[in-house]
Amino acid sequence: MSAFRGAFGGLLAASMLCAVAAPAHAAERARNVILFIGDGMGVSTLTAARIYEGQRRGADGASNLLPFERFPDLALVRTYSADNLVTDSAASASALLTGRRTLNGALGVTDEIALADCASAMGRQVPTLAEEAKQAGLAVGVVTTAAITDATPASLYAHTPSRRWQSDADMPPEAVEGGCVDIARQMLDRPDAARFDVMLGGGSANFVSEDGKRMDGRDLVAEWRKTGGAYVATGSELKALPPGTSRLLGLFAPNNMMRESVRRSTDTDAPRLVDMTTRAIEILRRNKQGYFLMVEGALIDKSHHVSLAADALNETVEFAEAVAAAAAMTDPKDTLIIVTADHSHGLTLNGGKRDTPILGVLQGTDDDPPVALDGRPVPILMYATGPGAPGPDEPRSVPTEADMADPDRLTYAAIPLPSAAHTGEDVAAYARGPGASQIRGLMDQPGVHRAMRQALGLGK
């Protein structure tokens, strides 16, 4: 433990030095930066989601635009990791938050570590933009629909050779004995000056021993409350926060939060992504020096992984609503908003008439029916890989109209895998506000990091 504390202390010192380095030109400075990450929100997902959203309103989907697609600056962003052509969320989010590529599965450390090897990570932590912003006096927040200890939100504060070490129950004994600390503890078990101001998402099981996963007997939520921080566990409690709340932890599910289609069909009292985003901004903007906020639409990716294309598109629309709300609450003269993805997914758009439902099959004509060589209709959307693929002796299913209305229907996949795989093509980035002009052309994810640091005046 002492080894980790020494490394963490050195990390904070490095953050302080970075925070007072030469600032960006005043004309490009932003008081606030909001980074939106649509997990798994590749270009094909964006295209399908804008069509889906337009059709849902009875409009032409093909010419529709999601709110952030109107932002003035746009780039394509390369997403490879230090060791793979196709990144995972941990490595990609680390590149965005630290400016350094690392190995798939690692968070906030250099690429010189060995995965899941505690000793190899000692002294190889890299300060994150969130930590630097906090050291510079800004307020810091993180919002997600995943567990708050999942890879993307953890990239703001965690330094670990394994993204899977979300609680001490997930760690091998030798890692604990070697001084490594689980991700939940890294979020809350910090010096006062380094604690984040707003943290909203799922994952409560990683923070408590009773009714949770922790093996050390600690209740990190109770410890957070003892520091004077507010805690909420329901959407109603989030809405009813007392005026003047300045530090907030909200954990709304034991693990990941519910997909919006499921949340709407149950009696659960959980907030939407837009609710968490607007509340986070309301609290963070009370800091006169400004703030840094990261918002993740995590359930886009998680829907893709289980071949639920309808939910992936719906979650993308939910994400877009959160971006629109943030844009409405902020001034483009002082707030830089960047919207991007950590990686893509193998969703393909196979065609269709302008008025064909995006979740349906190609319509075709009597003279030219759009059927495959096996005589079956062609789905407009399908996956390259995933659980939607038929087994070796199972015929490819043809979706009926009732199937297409079922949000739990698995979208067809070409190659059977238990979980749909990420893909390695570039993702889009959209920007508005001071420093947005840095988001142009073909970029790498560390370049997005540099644009945010320069906008906040955090130096080289």
C-alpha positions in Angstrom: 0.0 0.0 0.0 2.8 2.4 0.8 4.3 1.8 -2.7 1.0 2.9 -4.3 0.6 5.9 -2.0 4.1 7.0 -2.9 3.3 6.6 -6.6 0.0 8.4 -6.2 1.7 11.3 -4.3 4.2 11.7 -7.1 1.4 11.6 -9.7 -0.4 14.5 -7.9 2.9 16.5 -7.9 3.3 15.9 -11.6 -0.3 17.0 -12.1 0.4 20.2 -10.3 3.4 21.0 -12.4 1.4 20.3 -15.6 -1.4 22.5 -14.3 0.8 25.6 -14.0 2.6 25.2 -17.3 2.4 27.7 -20.1 -1.3 28.3 -21.0 -2.9 28.3 -24.4 -3.5 31.6 -26.2 -6.2 33.6 -24.5 -8.4 33.7 -27.6 -8.6 29.9 -27.5 -9.1 29.5 -23.8 -12.2 27.8 -22.5 -13.6 28.2 -19.0 -15.2 24.8 -19.2 -14.7 21.6 -21.2 -17.3 18.8 -21.6 -16.2 15.6 -23.3 -19.0 13.4 -24.5 -18.1 9.8 -25.3 -20.6 7.6 -27.1 -19.2 4.1 -26.3 -19.1 2.1 -29.5 -20.7 5.0 -31.4 -19.1 4.4 -34.8 -20.0 6.2 -38.0 -22.4 3.5 -39.0 -24.2 3.7 -35.7 -24.5 7.5 -36.1 -25.9 7.1 -39.6 -28.4 4.5 -38.5 -29.4 6.5 -35.3 -30.1 9.7 -37.2 -32.4 7.7 -39.6 -34.0 5.9 -36.7 -34.6 9.2 -34.8 -36.1 10.9 -37.8 -38.4 7.9 -38.7 -39.5 7.7 -35.1 -40.8 11.3 -35.5 -42.4 10.5 -38.8 -39.8 12.6 -40.7 -37.3 11.6 -43.4 -34.5 9.8 -41.6 -32.0 10.0 -44.3 -31.8 13.8 -44.3 -32.1 14.0 -40.5 -29.4 15.3 -38.2 -28.7 14.5 -34.5 -28.1 17.7 -32.5 -24.3 17.5 -32.2 -24.0 16.9 -36.0 -24.7 20.6 -36.4 -21.5 21.5 -34.5 -19.2 23.6 -36.7 -16.0 21.5 -36.4 -15.5 17.9 -37.3 -12.7 15.4 -37.4 -12.0 11.7 -38.0 -10.1 10.1 -35.1 -7.9 7.1 -35.3 -8.5 4.7 -32.4 -5.8 2.0 -32.3 -4.2 1.1 -29.0 -0.5 0.6 -28.1 -0.8 -3.2 -28.8 -3.9 -3.7 -31.0 -5.4 -2.5 -34.3 -8.7 -2.5 -32.6 -8.8 -0.8 -29.2 -10.9 -1.5 -26.2 -12.6 1.1 -24.1 -9.9 1.2 -21.5 -7.0 2.0 -23.9 -9.0 4.4 -26.0 -10.4 6.4 -23.0 -6.9 6.5 -21.5 -5.6 8.0 -24.8 -8.3 10.6 -24.6 -7.8 11.4 -20.9 -4.0 11.1 -20.6 -2.7 11.7 -24.1 -0.8 8.4 -24.0 -1.7 5.2 -25.7 -1.6 2.1 -23.5 -2.4 -1.6 -23.8 -5.9 -2.9 -24.2 -7.3 -3.6 -20.7 -5.1 -1.0 -18.9 -6.1 2.4 -17.5 -4.0 5.5 -16.8 -0.6 3.8 -17.2 2.1 3.7 -19.9 2.4 0.9 -22.4 5.5 -0.4 -20.5 3.4 -2.4 -18.1 2.3 -6.0 -18.2 -1.4 -6.6 -18.1 -2.8 -7.5 -14.6 0.7 -7.3 -13.2 0.7 -5.0 -10.2 4.4 -4.6 -9.8 4.9 -3.6 -13.5 2.5 -0.6 -13.0 4.3 0.9 -10.1 5.8 4.3 -11.2 4.2 4.1 -14.6 1.0 6.0 -13.8 0.1 8.9 -16.1 -1.8 12.0 -14.9 -5.3 12.4 -16.4 -6.8 15.5 -17.7 -9.4 15.4 -14.9 -6.7 15.2 -12.2 -4.8 18.1 -13.8 -8.0 20.1 -14.0 -8.7 19.4 -10.3 -5.2 20.4 -9.3 -5.6 23.7 -11.2 -8.7 24.5 -9.2 -11.5 23.5 -11.6 -14.5 21.4 -10.6 -14.5 17.9 -12.1 -17.4 15.6 -12.8 -18.0 12.2 -14.5 -21.4 10.8 -15.7 -22.1 7.4 -17.2 -24.8 4.9 -17.7 -22.3 2.1 -17.0 -20.9 1.3 -13.6 -18.9 4.3 -12.5 -15.9 1.9 -12.2 -16.2 0.7 -15.8 -13.4 1.4 -18.2 -14.5 4.8 -19.7 -15.5 6.6 -16.5 -12.5 5.0 -14.7 -10.2 6.6 -17.2 -10.6 9.9 -15.4 -9.2 8.7 -12.1 -7.8 5.1 -12.2 -4.3 4.0 -12.8 -4.3 0.2 -13.0 -2.9 -2.6 -15.1 -6.4 -4.2 -15.3 -9.7 -2.6 -16.0 -11.3 -5.6 -14.4 -10.1 -4.7 -10.9 -13.3 -2.7 -10.1 -13.5 -3.8 -6.5 -11.0 -5.7 -4.2 -13.0 -8.8 -4.9 -11.9 -8.7 -8.5 -8.2 -8.6 -7.6 -5.8 -11.5 -7.1 -4.2 -11.6 -3.6 -0.7 -10.9 -5.0 -2.0 -7.6 -6.5 -3.5 -6.5 -3.1 -0.3 -7.5 -1.3 1.8 -5.7 -3.9 0.1 -2.4 -3.0 -2.3 -2.0 -6.0 -5.7 -0.5 -5.2 -9.1 -1.4 -6.8 -10.8 1.2 -9.1 -13.6 2.0 -6.6 -11.1 2.9 -3.9 -9.1 5.0 -6.4 -12.2 7.0 -7.1 -13.3 7.8 -3.5 -10.3 7.0 -1.3 -8.4 10.2 -2.2 -7.0 13.3 -0.4 -9.6 16.0 0.0 -8.1 18.3 -2.7 -8.1 15.5 -5.2 -11.7 14.3 -4.8 -14.0 14.9 -7.8 -17.1 17.0 -7.3 -19.8 15.0 -9.2 -19.8 11.3 -9.9 -23.0 9.8 -11.3 -23.6 6.3 -12.7 -24.1 2.7 -11.7 -21.8 0.2 -9.9 -22.8 0.6 -6.2 -21.9 -3.1 -5.5 -18.2 -2.2 -5.9 -18.3 0.3 -3.1 -19.9 -1.6 -0.2 -19.3 -4.9 1.6 -22.9 -5.5 2.9 -25.1 -6.3 -0.1 -22.1 -5.6 -2.4 -18.9 -7.1 -3.6 -16.2 -5.6 -1.3 -14.1 -8.1 0.7 -12.4 -5.6 2.9 -15.5 -4.8 5.0 -15.4 -1.1 4.0 -18.4 1.0 3.0 -17.0 3.6 0.7 -20.3 5.3 0.3 -20.6 5.9 4.1 -17.0 7.2 4.1 -17.9 9.6 1.3 -20.8 10.9 3.3 -18.5 11.5 6.3 -16.5 13.8 4.2 -19.5 16.0 3.7 -20.5 14.8 0.2 -24.1 14.2 -0.7 -25.2 10.8 -1.9 -28.3 9.8 -4.0 -29.5 6.4 -5.2 -32.7 7.2 -7.1 -33.8 9.7 -9.8 -36.2 11.3 -7.3 -33.3 11.9 -4.9 -31.3 13.4 -7.7 -34.1 15.7 -8.6 -34.7 16.7 -5.0 -31.1 17.7 -4.1 -30.9 20.6 -1.8 -29.8 23.9 -3.4 -26.2 24.6 -2.9 -25.0 20.9 -3.1 -21.4 21.1 -4.2 -20.2 17.5 -4.0 -22.3 14.6 -5.2 -22.0 10.9 -5.6 -24.9 9.1 -7.2 -25.0 5.3 -7.7 -28.2 4.2 -9.3 -27.7 0.5 -9.9 -25.6 -2.3 -8.5 -23.8 -2.7 -11.8 -24.6 -1.0 -15.2 -27.7 1.1 -15.4 -30.7 -0.1 -17.4 -31.1 0.5 -21.1 -33.7 3.2 -21.6 -36.2 0.8 -23.2 -36.1 -1.4 -20.1 -36.2 1.6 -17.7 -39.3 2.9 -19.4 -41.1 -0.5 -19.0 -40.4 -0.9 -15.3 -41.1 0.9 -12.1 -37.5 1.7 -11.4 -36.7 5.1 -10.1 -33.5 5.7 -12.1 -32.5 8.9 -13.9 -31.9 9.2 -17.6 -28.5 10.2 -19.0 -29.9 13.7 -19.7 -31.1 14.0 -16.1 -27.6 13.2 -14.8 -25.9 15.5 -17.3 -28.0 18.5 -16.5 -27.7 18.1 -12.7 -23.9 17.6 -13.1 -23.6 20.9 -15.0 -25.8 22.7 -12.5 -23.4 21.8 -9.7 -20.1 22.1 -11.5 -20.8 25.6 -13.0 -20.9 27.0 -9.5 -17.1 26.9 -9.5 -15.9 30.3 -10.6 -12.7 28.9 -12.1 -14.6 26.5 -14.4 -15.0 22.8 -14.8 -14.2 19.6 -16.7 -17.0 17.1 -17.2 -17.0 13.8 -19.0 -20.3 12.2 -20.0 -20.5 8.6 -21.3 -23.3 7.0 -23.2 -22.2 3.5 -22.2 -25.3 1.5 -23.2 -24.7 2.1 -26.9 -21.8 -0.3 -26.7 -23.4 -2.7 -24.3 -26.5 -3.0 -26.6 -24.2 -3.6 -29.6 -22.3 -6.4 -27.8 -25.5 -8.4 -27.4 -26.8 -7.7 -31.0 -29.6 -5.4 -29.9 -29.4 -2.9 -32.7 -32.7 -1.2 -31.8 -31.5 -0.5 -28.3 -28.1 0.7 -29.6 -29.8 3.3 -31.8 -32.2 4.3 -29.0 -29.3 4.8 -26.6 -27.5 6.9 -29.3 -30.6 9.1 -29.4 -30.6 9.3 -25.6 -27.0 10.3 -25.8 -27.8 13.0 -28.4 -30.5 14.4 -26.1 -27.9 14.8 -23.3 -25.5 16.6 -25.6 -28.4 18.9 -26.7 -29.2 19.7 -23.1 -25.6 20.5 -22.3 -25.4 22.8 -25.3 -28.5 24.6 -24.3 -27.1 25.1 -20.7 -23.7 26.4 -21.8 -22.3 29.4 -23.7 -20.2 28.5 -26.8 -18.1 31.6 -26.0 -16.6 29.9 -22.8 -17.4 26.2 -23.0 -15.8 23.7 -25.4 -18.0 20.6 -26.1 -16.5 17.7 -27.9 -18.5 14.7 -28.9 -16.8 11.5 -30.0 -16.6 7.7 -29.6 -14.0 5.5 -28.1 -14.3 2.9 -30.8 -16.7 1.5 -33.4 -18.7 -1.6 -33.8 -19.4 -3.9 -36.8 -22.9 -2.6 -37.6 -23.6 -2.3 -41.3 -26.3 -0.5 -43.2 -27.2 -2.6 -46.3 -29.5 -0.2 -48.1 -33.2 0.4 -48.3 -35.7 2.8 -49.7 -36.0 6.2 -48.0 -39.2 5.3 -46.2 -38.1 1.7 -45.3 -38.0 1.2 -41.5 -34.4 1.2 -40.5 -34.9 -1.9 -38.4 -36.6 -3.9 -41.2 -35.6 -5.7 -44.4 -34.9 -4.4 -47.9 -38.2 -4.0 -49.8 -37.1 -4.3 -53.4 -39.5 -4.6 -56.4 -41.2 -7.4 -58.2 -38.6 -7.2 -61.0 -35.6 -7.1 -58.6 -36.4 -8.7 -55.2 -33.5 -8.0 -52.8 -33.0 -11.5 -51.5 -29.7 -13.2 -50.7 -28.4 -16.3 -52.5 -30.1 -18.5 -49.9 -33.5 -16.9 -50.9 -34.0 -15.0 -47.7 -34.6 -11.3 -47.3 -31.7 -9.0 -46.5 -31.9 -7.1 -43.2 -31.1 -3.3 -43.5 -29.0 -3.5 -40.4 -26.8 -6.4 -39.4 -23.6 -7.1 -37.5 -20.4 -8.6 -38.7 -20.1 -10.7 -35.5 -22.2 -11.4 -32.4 -24.8 -13.6 -30.7 -27.3 -12.8 -33.5 -25.6 -15.2 -35.8 -27.4 -18.6 -36.4 -25.6 -21.7 -35.3 -24.0 -24.1 -37.8 -27.2 -26.1 -38.3 -29.6 -23.3 -37.7 -31.2 -21.5 -40.7 -30.9 -17.7 -40.9 -34.1 -16.2 -39.4 -36.3 -13.8 -41.3 -37.6 -11.0 -39.1 -41.4 -10.5 -39.3 -43.1 -7.2 -38.7 -43.8 -8.3 -35.1 -40.1 -9.2 -34.7 -39.0 -5.8 -35.9 -41.3 -4.2 -33.2 -39.6 -6.3 -30.5 -36.7 -4.4 -28.9 -35.2 -7.6 -27.5 -34.9 -9.2 -31.0 -31.3 -10.0 -31.8 -30.2 -8.4 -35.0 -28.7 -10.8 -37.5 -24.9 -11.3 -37.4 -22.7 -13.0 -39.9 -20.2 -14.7 -37.6 -21.3 -16.2 -34.3 -19.5 -14.8 -31.2 -20.8 -14.6 -27.7 -20.3 -10.9 -27.8 -20.1 -8.6 -30.9 -16.6 -7.4 -31.5 -15.4 -3.9 -31.7 -14.0 -2.7 -35.1 -11.0 -0.6 -35.9 -12.2 2.1 -38.3 -11.9 5.8 -37.5 -14.6 7.4 -35.4 -16.1 10.9 -35.7 -15.5 13.9 -33.4 -17.7 17.0 -33.3 -16.8 20.2 -31.5 -18.2 23.6 -30.5 -16.7 26.4 -28.5 -13.2 27.8 -27.7 -10.5 25.5 -29.1 -13.0 23.6 -31.3 -10.9 24.5 -34.4 -8.4 22.0 -33.2 -10.9 19.2 -33.9 -10.4 19.0 -37.7 -9.0 16.7 -40.3 -7.6 13.3 -39.4 -6.5 13.1 -35.8 -5.4 10.6 -33.2 -7.1 10.2 -29.8 -4.1 11.8 -28.0 -4.7 14.8 -30.3 -8.2 15.2 -28.9 -6.6 15.2 -25.4 -4.2 18.0 -26.4 -7.0 20.1 -27.8 -8.8 19.9 -24.4 -5.7 20.6 -22.3 -4.8 23.6 -24.5 -8.4 24.9 -24.3 -8.2 24.7 -20.4 -4.7 26.3 -20.4 -3.1 23.3 -18.7 0.1 23.6 -20.8 2.0 21.1 -22.8 
